Each structure stands twice: as C-alpha cells, then as structure tokens.
C-alpha cells in the first residue's frame, strides 16, 4: 500500500485498499512525512500537519488531529466501494472537507466515511450521481442531530484540540477562544473509576 502525491493538483492519492478499503489518518500523515523527506518533495510545501495529543497526566492524552493545509486534498482510488478514513482529519480551508467534492474518482462511486476519534462518524457520497443528487445527499448527511453543521463541528474539534484547558476539581475544562467560556467539560477518573486529578485513566463528558 503506497500513498502518492500529485504536486500539480495538490492531491494525496490513496492506493487500492481492497478488500477492506480502510486507512487511518495516521498512515496518511506518516506517508506525507516520508514523502517530505524525499528528494522529490524538496521544492514543495508540507501537505498536512498534526496537532493535539496533549498530555492529560497519568499516561492519558487528548485526541490527535490531522490538518490538510496549503490546498492539499485526498483523492481516492477509482472504483465503486466504501472508503473509511479512521481518525480526526480535516482541511484548513473554508469548509474543512478533507477531499475535493468537485473531483470524483476517474471511474466508479466512492462513499467516504470519516470515522472521527471524538466526534462520531460522518459520511458523504463522492460520485456516481447527478450534481443535484450530490447536493441533496450532502445537505442531509452533513446535517448533524446536535444542530451543528460540518464547518461548526470542524471549528469545535479545532478548539478542543488547540485551545486553553485546565484541570479543576477532578475535571478537565476546555475553553473557547476567549480563554474564559467553557465549551467542553470532562470528569477525570483513575483506573478504579474514582474521581482523580492524578494518574488519570479515563475522561467522561459531563451531561
């Protein structure tokens, strides 16, 4: 399995992953870092970066987020299949889509599933239907039951991974951009399930 890079179109070309058609964001990132170290990539910008993985104590870390930048996007192998990308992967542009909706695979229909570490699963049809069908499907799929659209969810993930946080009274509190307003609060527990600020084993979101 080899991930390759089209520097003209700024596409990260995903290989034929049959029979499982699953790849992790970490694998894509590792391939990008290996490519950046090659002679071929010396004159080009880094396609993506990683953030997060903050130390919460006791061997616990926050989720890692992978960010496509400088206009780079994912492009799937041609065919008809469901492609699952495991991990928090977003693009650093206005809509945060990890792939270009206007560029379908050369043939076939690819159903993208992005299995986000902390935010659930989102999916969308990549090609093989009419433009109106694509828009109708996208409008339905990207409408999340908690009232947040994709852009808002991407912004929320960014804040959770990069904003200020504190541990107070056995709770991890993550703040909004102002550094004052809490946006997420987690109860911290040790391996025995007791509230703890040290030797943290797990975090549980508060109601």
C-alpha positions in Angstrom: 0.0 0.0 0.0 1.6 3.2 -1.2 0.2 6.7 -0.8 1.5 9.0 -3.6 1.4 12.8 -4.1 0.3 14.8 -7.1 2.1 18.2 -6.7 0.4 19.7 -9.7 -3.2 19.3 -8.4 -2.2 19.0 -4.7 -3.8 15.6 -4.4 -2.8 13.0 -1.9 -3.5 9.9 -4.0 -4.8 7.0 -1.9 -4.0 3.5 -3.2 -6.2 0.5 -3.9 -7.1 -0.6 -0.3 -9.1 -3.7 -1.3 -10.6 -5.7 0.3 -11.1 -3.6 3.4 -10.9 -0.1 1.9 -9.8 1.4 5.3 -6.9 3.7 6.0 -6.0 5.7 9.1 -5.3 9.4 9.2 -2.0 8.5 11.0 -1.0 6.3 8.0 -1.7 9.2 5.6 0.3 11.5 7.8 3.2 9.1 8.1 3.3 8.7 4.3 3.3 12.5 3.9 6.2 12.9 6.3 8.2 10.2 4.5 7.5 11.9 1.2 8.5 15.3 2.6 11.9 13.8 3.4 12.4 12.6 -0.2 14.4 14.4 -2.9 11.2 14.7 -4.9 9.4 16.8 -2.3 12.3 19.3 -1.6 10.6 22.1 -3.5 7.1 21.6 -2.2 5.1 22.6 0.9 4.2 20.1 3.6 0.7 18.7 2.7 -0.5 18.3 6.3 0.4 18.6 9.9 -0.7 17.1 13.2 -1.9 18.8 16.4 -3.3 17.7 19.8 -2.0 14.7 21.7 -1.8 16.9 24.8 -0.6 15.2 27.9 -3.5 14.9 30.4 -1.5 13.1 33.0 -1.3 9.5 34.1 -0.5 8.4 30.6 -3.7 9.8 29.1 -3.5 12.1 26.1 -6.0 14.2 24.1 -7.0 13.1 20.6 -4.7 13.8 17.7 -6.0 15.9 14.9 -4.5 15.9 11.3 -4.9 19.0 9.2 -4.6 19.2 5.4 -3.1 22.6 4.5 -1.9 24.7 1.6 -4.8 23.4 -0.6 -4.0 19.7 -0.4 -6.9 17.2 -0.6 -7.4 13.5 -0.6 -8.2 11.7 -3.9 -9.4 8.1 -3.8 -8.5 5.1 -6.0 -11.0 4.7 -8.8 -13.8 2.1 -8.3 -17.1 1.5 -6.5 -16.6 1.0 -2.8 -16.9 2.5 0.7 -13.7 4.1 1.9 -13.2 4.6 5.6 -10.7 7.0 7.0 -10.1 6.5 10.7 -9.0 9.5 12.8 -9.7 13.2 13.0 -8.7 14.5 9.6 -9.8 18.0 8.4 -8.7 20.5 5.8 -7.6 24.0 6.6 -10.0 25.9 4.3 -13.4 27.4 4.5 -15.4 24.1 4.6 -12.9 21.8 6.2 -13.6 19.0 3.7 -10.7 16.5 3.6 -11.4 15.9 -0.1 -12.5 17.9 -3.1 -16.2 17.3 -3.8 -15.8 18.7 -7.4 -13.2 16.0 -8.3 -14.7 12.5 -8.3 -12.6 9.3 -8.9 -11.8 8.7 -12.5 -14.5 6.0 -12.5 -17.0 4.4 -10.2 -18.6 5.6 -7.0 -16.8 6.1 -3.7 -18.7 6.5 -0.4 -16.4 8.4 2.0 -16.7 7.6 5.8 -14.7 9.7 8.1 -14.6 8.0 11.5 -13.6 10.9 13.7 -12.0 9.9 17.0 -14.1 12.1 19.4 -16.9 13.3 17.2 -18.6 10.2 15.8 -18.9 9.2 12.2 -19.8 11.4 9.2 -20.1 10.2 5.6 -20.9 11.5 2.1 -21.2 10.2 -1.4 -18.3 11.0 -3.6 -19.6 10.4 -7.2 -21.8 8.4 -9.5 -25.0 10.5 -9.0 -26.2 13.8 -10.5 -25.0 17.1 -9.3 -28.4 17.8 -7.7 -28.3 14.4 -6.1 -24.9 15.1 -4.6 -26.1 18.4 -3.2 -29.3 16.8 -1.7 -27.4 14.0 -0.2 -24.7 16.2 1.2 -27.3 18.5 2.7 -28.8 15.6 4.5 -25.6 13.8 5.5 -23.8 16.8 6.8 -26.8 17.9 9.0 -25.9 16.7 12.4 -28.5 15.9 15.0 -27.0 18.2 17.6 -27.7 21.2 15.4 -24.1 21.8 14.2 -23.1 21.8 10.6 -19.8 20.4 9.4 -17.9 23.7 9.5 -19.1 24.3 13.1 -18.1 20.8 14.1 -14.7 21.2 12.5 -14.2 24.5 14.3 -15.3 22.8 17.6 -12.7 20.0 17.0 -10.0 22.6 16.4 -10.9 24.4 19.6 -11.0 21.1 21.7 -7.5 20.2 20.3 -5.8 23.6 20.5 -7.4 25.9 23.0 -6.6 26.5 26.6 -7.7 23.9 29.2 -7.4 23.4 32.9 -7.9 20.6 35.4 -10.0 21.8 38.3 -11.8 19.6 40.9 -11.2 16.4 39.0 -12.5 17.8 35.8 -10.8 18.7 32.5 -12.3 22.0 31.3 -11.7 23.1 27.7 -12.3 26.8 26.9 -13.5 28.8 24.0 -11.2 31.2 22.1 -11.7 33.9 24.8 -10.0 31.6 27.3 -12.9 32.1 29.7 -16.0 30.4 28.4 -16.1 26.6 28.9 -17.0 24.6 25.8 -16.4 21.1 27.0 -16.1 19.6 30.5 -14.9 16.0 31.2 -14.9 14.1 34.5 -11.5 12.6 35.1 -11.1 9.2 36.8 -8.4 6.8 37.8 -8.1 3.2 36.8 -10.5 2.2 39.6 -13.2 4.7 38.4 -12.6 7.2 41.2 -12.5 10.9 40.5 -8.9 12.0 40.2 -6.5 14.7 39.0 -3.5 12.4 39.1 -3.0 9.0 37.4 -5.9 9.8 35.1 -7.1 6.7 33.3 -10.2 8.0 31.5 -12.2 11.0 30.8 -16.0 11.1 30.6 -18.0 14.0 29.1 -20.4 15.7 31.6 -24.1 15.7 30.7 
